[in-house]
Amino acid sequence: MPDWIRDQLVNLAAYLGSVIEDPAADEAFALRHAHEDLTRILADDESDSR
């Protein structure tokens, strides 16, 4: 796995962990944000592979 993907996933995991720990967090927003980030990471990886 390229370092930049690992770094992005670590950051996303940290973000999701902070949302889980915060009782006032908007989980729906966090899931949308995570989905957008994962979609972007996969698209960037696919374009790098070409």
Secondary structure as a PSIPRED ss2 file (coil, helix, strand):
# PSIPRED VFORMAT (PSIPRED V4.0)

   1 M C   1.000  0.000  0.000
   2 P C   1.000  0.000  0.000
   3 D H   0.000  1.000  0.000
   4 W H   0.000  1.000  0.000
   5 I H   0.000  1.000  0.000
   6 R H   0.000  1.000  0.000
   7 D H   0.000  1.000  0.000
   8 Q H   0.000  1.000  0.000
   9 L H   0.000  1.000  0.000
  10 V H   0.000  1.000  0.000
  11 N H   0.000  1.000  0.000
  12 L H   0.000  1.000  0.000
  13 A H   0.000  1.000  0.000
  14 A H   0.000  1.000  0.000
  15 Y H   0.000  1.000  0.000
  16 L H   0.000  1.000  0.000
  17 G H   0.000  1.000  0.000
  18 S H   0.000  1.000  0.000
  19 V H   0.000  1.000  0.000
  20 I H   0.000  1.000  0.000
  21 E H   0.000  1.000  0.000
  22 D C   1.000  0.000  0.000
  23 P C   1.000  0.000  0.000
  24 A C   1.000  0.000  0.000
  25 A C   1.000  0.000  0.000
  26 D C   1.000  0.000  0.000
  27 E H   0.000  1.000  0.000
  28 A H   0.000  1.000  0.000
  29 F H   0.000  1.000  0.000
  30 A H   0.000  1.000  0.000
  31 L H   0.000  1.000  0.000
  32 R H   0.000  1.000  0.000
  33 H H   0.000  1.000  0.000
  34 A H   0.000  1.000  0.000
  35 H H   0.000  1.000  0.000
  36 E H   0.000  1.000  0.000
  37 D H   0.000  1.000  0.000
  38 L H   0.000  1.000  0.000
  39 T H   0.000  1.000  0.000
  40 R H   0.000  1.000  0.000
  41 I H   0.000  1.000  0.000
  42 L H   0.000  1.000  0.000
  43 A H   0.000  1.000  0.000
  44 D H   0.000  1.000  0.000
  45 D H   0.000  1.000  0.000
  46 E H   0.000  1.000  0.000
  47 S H   0.000  1.000  0.000
  48 D H   0.000  1.000  0.000
  49 S H   0.000  1.000  0.000
  50 R C   1.000  0.000  0.000
